[in-house]
């Protein structure tokens, strides 16, 4: 439990896969089957089973919702707000996913470093501006912020999604930073070059 591999994942204990409750073990193995590796966030959170379940239930409700925002739009929100919160894990992991969904090797780095200078459509700009406000100054969100999103064609459910994703990942960023969670090396190269 204290080998170098585990120390590189989190500052907190990382349980052995075989010692986990069956439902958590099955979820982790399903992710491994799909991705080809286990993202460290699953291992880092697994030592608190009830919180693991709650975290991924809300994550999946927001990020896998079949209607509303596109998968790329959701990941754009995560990357931009995680950059503002200085969360290495979320920027690297979700940056990889964004590059794949957007089919753009530059978008994640641009959003993470300076969302204000990223090349975005007016719709994306309104979405990211709102997400950044929720992530960094939520007490200042008001009717004008919602009006700007409605003008770009977002509906009330999509506006909720933008804000909820920004808020959820603000919590996730803080957990990852507190735990010293390290991104898997596999994430760094994903989506940067066309597949051979």
C-alpha positions as CSV (number, residue, x, y, z in Angstrom):
1,X,0.0,0.0,0.0
2,X,2.9,2.4,0.5
3,X,4.9,1.5,-2.7
4,X,6.1,4.3,-5.0
5,X,3.3,3.7,-7.4
6,X,0.7,4.5,-4.8
7,X,2.7,7.4,-3.4
8,X,2.7,9.0,-6.8
9,X,-1.1,8.8,-7.0
10,X,-2.1,10.5,-3.8
11,X,-0.8,11.7,-0.4
12,X,-3.5,9.4,1.1
13,X,-3.8,5.6,1.3
14,X,-4.6,3.9,-2.0
15,X,-6.3,0.6,-1.4
16,X,-5.6,-2.6,-3.4
17,X,-8.2,-3.2,-6.1
18,X,-9.0,-6.6,-4.7
19,X,-9.8,-5.1,-1.3
20,X,-12.5,-2.8,-2.6
21,X,-16.3,-3.3,-2.4
22,X,-17.5,-5.1,-5.5
23,X,-19.4,-2.2,-7.1
24,X,-16.4,0.1,-6.9
25,X,-14.0,-2.6,-8.2
26,X,-16.4,-3.3,-11.1
27,X,-16.6,0.4,-12.0
28,X,-12.8,0.8,-11.9
29,X,-12.3,-2.4,-14.1
30,X,-14.9,-1.1,-16.6
31,X,-13.0,2.2,-16.9
32,X,-9.7,0.3,-17.3
33,X,-11.2,-1.8,-20.0
34,X,-12.4,1.2,-21.9
35,X,-9.4,3.5,-21.4
36,X,-6.6,0.9,-21.3
37,X,-5.5,2.2,-17.9
38,X,-7.0,3.3,-14.6
39,X,-7.2,7.0,-14.2
40,X,-5.6,7.9,-10.8
41,X,-8.7,9.7,-9.6
42,X,-10.5,6.4,-9.3
43,X,-7.7,4.9,-7.1
44,X,-7.2,8.1,-5.1
45,X,-10.9,8.3,-4.1
46,X,-11.5,4.6,-3.6
47,X,-10.3,4.6,0.0
48,X,-13.5,6.4,0.9
49,X,-16.2,4.2,-0.7
50,X,-19.3,6.2,0.2
51,X,-17.6,9.4,-1.1
52,X,-16.4,7.6,-4.2
53,X,-19.9,6.6,-5.0
54,X,-21.3,10.0,-4.4
55,X,-18.6,11.8,-6.4
56,X,-18.9,9.6,-9.5
57,X,-22.7,9.6,-9.3
58,X,-22.8,13.4,-9.6
59,X,-19.9,13.4,-12.0
60,X,-21.7,11.0,-14.3
61,X,-25.0,12.9,-14.0
62,X,-23.3,16.1,-15.2
63,X,-20.8,14.8,-17.7
64,X,-22.7,11.9,-19.3
65,X,-26.1,13.6,-19.5
66,X,-27.5,12.7,-22.9
67,X,-29.1,16.1,-23.7
68,X,-27.8,19.7,-23.7
69,X,-24.2,20.6,-23.9
70,X,-21.9,18.6,-26.2
71,X,-19.2,16.4,-24.7
72,X,-16.5,18.9,-25.9
73,X,-18.4,21.8,-24.4
74,X,-18.5,20.1,-21.0
75,X,-14.8,19.3,-21.1
76,X,-14.0,22.9,-22.1
77,X,-15.7,24.1,-18.9
78,X,-13.7,21.6,-16.8
79,X,-10.3,22.5,-18.4
80,X,-10.8,26.3,-18.2
81,X,-12.1,26.3,-14.6
82,X,-9.5,23.7,-13.5
83,X,-6.7,25.9,-14.9
84,X,-8.1,28.8,-12.9
85,X,-8.0,26.6,-9.8
86,X,-4.4,25.4,-10.6
87,X,-5.5,21.8,-10.6
88,X,-2.8,19.8,-12.4
89,X,-4.7,16.5,-12.4
90,X,-7.9,17.9,-13.9
91,X,-6.2,20.1,-16.5
92,X,-4.1,17.1,-17.7
93,X,-6.8,14.4,-17.6
94,X,-9.7,16.5,-18.9
95,X,-7.4,18.3,-21.3
96,X,-6.7,14.9,-22.9
97,X,-10.4,14.1,-23.2
98,X,-11.1,17.6,-24.6
99,X,-8.4,17.3,-27.3
100,X,-10.1,14.0,-28.4
101,X,-13.7,15.3,-28.4
102,X,-12.8,18.6,-30.0
103,X,-10.3,17.0,-32.4
104,X,-8.1,20.0,-31.7
105,X,-4.6,19.4,-30.2
106,X,-4.3,23.1,-29.0
107,X,-7.6,23.9,-27.4
108,X,-7.0,22.4,-23.9
109,X,-3.7,24.2,-23.4
110,X,-5.1,27.5,-24.5
111,X,-8.1,27.2,-22.2
112,X,-6.1,26.0,-19.2
113,X,-3.5,28.8,-19.5
114,X,-5.6,31.8,-20.5
115,X,-9.3,31.2,-21.4
116,X,-9.6,34.9,-22.3
117,X,-7.1,34.4,-25.2
118,X,-8.4,31.0,-26.4
119,X,-9.9,31.0,-29.9
120,X,-13.6,30.5,-29.2
121,X,-16.9,31.0,-31.0
122,X,-19.2,33.7,-29.4
123,X,-21.3,30.8,-27.9
124,X,-18.2,29.1,-26.4
125,X,-16.9,32.5,-25.1
126,X,-20.2,33.2,-23.3
127,X,-20.2,29.6,-21.8
128,X,-16.6,29.9,-20.6
129,X,-17.0,33.4,-19.2
130,X,-20.0,32.2,-17.2
131,X,-18.2,29.0,-16.0
132,X,-15.2,31.0,-14.9
133,X,-17.4,33.4,-13.0
134,X,-19.1,30.5,-11.2
135,X,-15.8,28.9,-10.4
136,X,-14.0,32.0,-9.2
137,X,-16.6,34.6,-8.2
138,X,-20.0,32.9,-7.9
139,X,-21.3,35.5,-5.5
140,X,-21.3,38.0,-8.4
141,X,-23.4,35.9,-10.8
142,X,-26.6,37.8,-11.8
143,X,-29.4,38.1,-14.4
144,X,-27.1,39.8,-16.9
145,X,-24.9,36.7,-16.9
146,X,-27.9,34.5,-17.7
147,X,-29.1,36.9,-20.4
148,X,-25.8,36.7,-22.2
149,X,-26.1,32.9,-22.3
150,X,-29.7,33.0,-23.5
151,X,-28.6,35.4,-26.3
152,X,-26.2,32.7,-27.5
153,X,-28.9,30.1,-27.6
154,X,-28.4,28.3,-24.4
155,X,-31.6,27.1,-22.6
156,X,-32.2,27.1,-18.8
157,X,-31.1,23.4,-18.5
158,X,-27.8,24.1,-20.3
159,X,-27.1,27.2,-18.2
160,X,-27.6,25.0,-15.1
161,X,-25.2,22.4,-16.6
162,X,-22.5,25.1,-17.2
163,X,-22.8,26.3,-13.6
164,X,-23.1,22.9,-12.1
165,X,-20.0,21.5,-14.0
166,X,-18.0,24.6,-12.9
167,X,-19.1,24.2,-9.3
168,X,-18.6,20.4,-9.2
169,X,-15.1,20.7,-10.6
170,X,-14.2,23.5,-8.2
171,X,-14.8,20.9,-5.5
172,X,-12.9,18.3,-7.5
173,X,-10.0,20.6,-8.1
174,X,-9.7,21.2,-4.3
175,X,-9.8,17.5,-3.5
176,X,-7.2,16.7,-6.1
177,X,-4.9,19.6,-4.9
178,X,-5.4,18.6,-1.2
179,X,-4.5,15.0,-2.0
180,X,-1.6,15.8,-4.3
181,X,-3.3,13.7,-7.0
182,X,-1.0,13.1,-9.9
183,X,-2.1,12.6,-13.5
184,X,-1.4,9.4,-15.3
185,X,1.4,9.7,-17.8
186,X,-0.9,8.3,-20.5
187,X,-3.0,11.5,-20.5
188,X,-0.1,13.8,-21.5
189,X,0.1,12.6,-25.1
190,X,-3.6,11.8,-25.8
191,X,-5.2,13.7,-28.6
192,X,-2.1,15.7,-29.6
193,X,-1.2,13.9,-32.8
194,X,-3.4,12.0,-35.3
195,X,-3.6,8.3,-34.6
196,X,-1.1,6.3,-36.7
